[in-house]
Amino acid sequence: MISSGMSVPTSFTLLERVPLAEHTSIRLGGPARRLAVCADEAQVRECLDWARGEGAPVQVLGGGSNILFPDSGFAGVVLKVGIPGLEFSEESESWLVRAGAGESWDGLAAAAAARGLQGVECLSGIPGSVGATPVQNVGAYGQELADTLVSVSALDRETLETAVLDRGECGLGYRTSRFKGVDRDRWIILAITLRLRPGGRPALGYPELAAQFPGGGVPEGEAGIAAVREAVLRLRRSKSMVLDPGDPDSVSVGSFFTNPILGAEALAAFRKRVRNEGDGMAPPAFTAVGGTKIPAAWLIEKAGFPKGLRKGGVGVSSKHALALVNYGGSTAELRSLASDIQAAVLARFGVSLELEPVVVR
Ligand SMILES: Cc1cc2nc3c(=O)[nH]c(=O)nc-3n(C[C@H](O)[C@H](O)[C@H](O)COP(=O)(O)OP(=O)(O)OC[C@H]3O[C@@H](n4cnc5c(N)ncnc54)[C@H](O)[C@@H]3O)c2cc1C
């Protein structure tokens, strides 16, 4: 707890020298000098104000499933957003869901499925908090947050004013947003509002998911939403993409790299390079906004980093080449493995892989 002599803030919980590895899904990160847990907007504001007075840098944390802290930890205040609240309200043809940033995302997805509401069924099982979902516009199995997001309530860290940002103002893109890009570290998301549809057909646009329902045989209505949620959870478990204390491959941040999207010129150069390799490789490719998406997992494996590869205390998941796993190593080892993979993919295919998690320095 707080050392004597320091002005002790009253409203939020403040702890000292907290191992960040205990607050991250990949179980990495040295100590946070201070960890503040804020349960409402007033506490967030008070914490920011206090940290400013102390001259301490602030790092926002949700569930810790997409963030990588250094082994040295964080020499300021890690502000964990724990704002509760989950409200469903009926409109004429849809339902609005307003959720506090500290709620579990999968809790929201489960509650929506239980009500037969369509819109987030394919995002079932994504770990972490509601407040982080707009940060990288979470997506899976052909659905993304942008499909249902109405608005984000957020607090400006500079002015301590709150604002409601409509979906169009959030700069959402493939695994990105203004919160991860131009406005990184500017806003603290307090709550989000989604619009979901009752009785809507579940989204089965993703071939691997559709294959779980041969002949398109999804039950009608609520049962269909529940069935798709279960199928997504099943698929995710098979790839260690749900957090499971019994599954060492789930000690990760999920995908470590985003799938590269190549414009026409880059795609032609990539295809030429693959042809010149002359070993009959046939890279999968998917049409995407802005070009053609090449699965990073394919590039990683072909560049010499197969599933199950270990390097020191870290490695490539035995289930999915896109996930790097901590088997008892360090952030330094993990970053070194990631750099080796990036260098090998660039050397072999001329393609740059971007990191998906937020890296704290
Ligand atoms: C096993 C596994 C599977 C995964 N599968 C997927 C997947 O299918 N699709 C996908 O998109 N992601 C996936 N992820 C990544 C991750 O779960 C999501 O990005 C999730 O939204 C992160 O939530 P979090 O609360 O844990 O965020 P954190 O890791 O705590 O934070 C991530 C970033 O968001 C910021 N942040 C957190 N909360 C707030 C807030 N309230 N206001 C402002 N900024 C905030 C943090 O500062 C940080 O920059 C997976 C991760 C794991 C471990």
The ligand as a Gaussian input file, in Angstrom:
#p B3LYP/6-31G(d) Opt

LIG

0 1
 C       -6.061000     -15.732000     -26.114000
 C       -6.347000     -14.397000     -26.758000
 C       -7.156000     -14.314000     -27.883000
 C       -7.431000     -13.074000     -28.474000
 N       -8.241000     -13.028000     -29.574000
 C       -8.522000     -11.847000     -30.145000
 C       -9.367000     -11.778000     -31.297000
 O       -9.883000     -12.780000     -31.777000
 N       -9.604000     -10.569000     -31.857000
 C       -9.075000      -9.426000     -31.345000
 O       -9.344000      -8.353000     -31.905000
 N       -8.284000      -9.444000     -30.263000
 C       -7.988000     -10.625000     -29.646000
 N       -7.166000     -10.677000     -28.559000
 C       -6.567000      -9.434000     -28.052000
 C       -7.322000      -8.793000     -26.863000
 O       -8.105000      -9.722000     -26.190000
 C       -8.201000      -7.630000     -27.305000
 O       -7.447000      -6.665000     -27.984000
 C       -8.909000      -6.979000     -26.105000
 O       -9.829000      -6.016000     -26.556000
 C       -7.927000      -6.314000     -25.139000
 O       -8.655000      -5.967000     -23.994000
 P       -7.952000      -5.699000     -22.606000
 O       -8.975000      -5.116000     -21.703000
 O       -7.274000      -6.902000     -22.126000
 O       -6.903000      -4.565000     -23.025000
 P       -5.460000      -4.300000     -22.423000
 O       -4.536000      -5.366000     -22.866000
 O       -5.533000      -4.050000     -20.970000
 O       -5.076000      -2.953000     -23.171000
 C       -4.868000      -2.928000     -24.565000
 C       -4.743000      -1.464000     -25.005000
 O       -5.986000      -0.817000     -24.792000
 C       -5.808000       0.291000     -23.914000
 N       -6.988000       0.337000     -23.049000
 C       -7.488000      -0.647000     -22.272000
 N       -8.598000      -0.208000     -21.657000
 C       -8.781000       1.073000     -22.035000
 C       -9.742000       2.081000     -21.730000
 N      -10.768000       1.863000     -20.901000
 N       -9.593000       3.298000     -22.315000
 C       -8.576000       3.566000     -23.156000
 N       -7.646000       2.656000     -23.497000
 C       -7.749000       1.430000     -22.935000
 C       -4.534000       0.013000     -23.125000
 O       -3.935000       1.212000     -22.699000
 C       -3.718000      -0.686000     -24.200000
 O       -3.154000       0.292000     -25.053000
 C       -6.866000     -11.898000     -27.938000
 C       -6.040000     -11.983000     -26.801000
 C       -5.783000     -13.222000     -26.214000
 C       -4.916000     -13.291000     -25.005000

